[in-house]
Amino acid sequence: MSLHSGSHHPATVAVDLRALVPEATGIGVYTRALLAELTAPERGKRTAGAAGAFRYLGLSQRPVREPAPLAAAGVALETQPAPLGVVWQQTRLPARLAAGDVDLFWSPLATLPWRCPVPAVVTVHDLTALLFPEAHTARVRWSILPFLGRSLAAARRVVAISRATADDLAFHFPEARDRVRVVRNGVDPRFRPGDPEAIAATRAALGAPRGYLLAVGTLEPRKNLPTLLTAWEALVAADPDFPPLVLVGAPGWESWSFRRRLAALAPLGLRHLGHVDDDRLLALYQAAAAFAYPSLYEGFGLPVLEAMACGVPVVTSDVSSLPEVAGDAALLVDPRDTRALAHALRRLVEDPALAADLAARGRARAAGFGWDRAAAGMEEVFREALG
């Protein structure tokens, strides 16, 4: 029953949960974090009986990972089996949305069914499939590009997770400009500075008692990790005592040759840990001496915010959304300039006062990004789409 019908019954928002089927990536983290906040009991108390209360129905082609927290929060979960997510989206999903019990559909994955029978909202994290097609597999491009323009035209509202992404949308899809709303990501409150004993234990386990540089991200070209490796290798060549480099991230597109390079650099102190669970990732952030994120393009760059929240000084790129997220709380460099990246990393290691100042600024800046604020923004978008 719709919000604008005059009833006090909450509207039902169906959510595309395909990002929660495989191992969690950035969109999966986003979807789960927002749903957790949108269904939080405190939010329900604030909006009870008012236009703005919603119930949520999660839909996917296969069962989602870790369904218990979603179910406990009151998210109804359904699957309509299909061999591929895009096949499900275009064939099975429209019939389910037309069943009569859904008021609004929200896709956190930028695209909609070709025929969407209810009002819809899409979240666009970035336009990498359009701007950097070489950074995606053919399968990913095929699942996004044929549907993107039509989806943006059909959506009642388009959510951009940064002003940079909103600007990209306005340039490439000017017909959607007036329907774009910026709702920035949040950072989970568990990302906070660690205690000294835990930090020492993490560093000792990695054989880096004086700390290490950390980089987090899928091993794929857009993350620009080869440039980071070249910068770090030069620093180690100049100073064999320079801190080790720890990489966290699952293999991605075109990562085979890069992985061979990782193995070759292991004797110099490189540690590639692959995908790690949430608790391990938090401990690695907290114990890092500095965090490097030289990505070529990001719709938001959540790892930068997570590192800053943990009180770790950051070096990141001066392109796309990253200056918007980092503000004056990080060192910003041209991601294609290896010397500039190496110089920034050396500054953080050799200048403790600078590192401490950036760490303090980073914590203060990260405090302004909360999932509760993002959830409030999404509820306003849902109301606009229904109204």
Summary of the structure (lengths in Angstrom):
residues: 387
radius of gyration: 21.6
end to end distance: 12.8
largest distance: 70.4
contacts: 1315
relative contact order: 0.12
helix: 49%
strand: 15%
